[in-house]
């Protein structure tokens, strides 16, 4: 029996390969909470995602590696009809729930092999190889209701009006029990009406308000504030850089790069950072914003919007999204 296993990253993939579970193992680790996500597959998807990563002409080595790995992985996924069963392994956090709904959308018109799901609150990369076979035995066939719900949420996520996502953050979903919390966490990454900070930015500033920290220490302490850890160190460092390299920096960094790791050195809160954290100033008003969140491009504040992009800024109130003038 030919089985294809699709999971969230290479760490889990390597552990599964050592577990004795039969089959072909594929990691599909695209960080969907960062950058634009058109409602597309193939080259249209790659163009949007590689553009977000900063692809030049020709693309730099890192982007070229991403494109190569994605094309190779997607070719395996699109060969699903050659398998007797395709098993999706995902976790409960935002990173994985976005992967899940994207793949449920992909399944909406697929027929052929059995499609199965393993999704719980275990972090797959922290398990021992011998823990995977019992989980594999408990896999369940993906239902049409799960596909319909996942499709609706993914289409809302990729759409231009983020308010379409809000109802999913306040409704329990029997078909996908971890979806509600994950979508709410995504909405918390929109700039706050209080001070213009996304939740992840606020948590970083809160850590640094207690004193100078190394990047590693800041990453660990900020992660402790999450109900479900979903962010890797690369995404974290991208957020820190945004707080450091803006016109009115909220964080001061004295760091040195290290291969494959967060930089060494120190991070510290600036006076502007303290003012924003306290609600006496607004991050977007000070520094502007130009950021993609799914299908929504947030543009506003002190940055000049491109001519083809009218200024539009959504803010999170704590319970809903509002357009901000």
Secondary structure, 3 states (H helix, E strand, C coil): CCEEEEECCHHHHHHHHCCCCCCEEEECCCCCCCEECCCCCHHHHHHHHHHHHCCCCCCCHHHHHHHHHHHHHHHHHHCHHHCCEEEEEECCCHHHHHHHHHHHHHHHHCCCCEEEEEECCCCHHHCCHHHHHHHHHCCEECCHHHHHHHHHHHHHHHCCCCHHHHHHHHCCCCCCCCHHHHHHHHHCCCEECCCCCCHHHHHHHHHHHCCCECHHHHHHHHHCCCCCCCCCHHHHHHHHHHHHCCCCCCEEEEEEEECCEEEEEEEEECHHHHHHHCCCCCHHHHHCEEEEEECEEEEECCCCCCCCCCCECEEECCCCEEECC
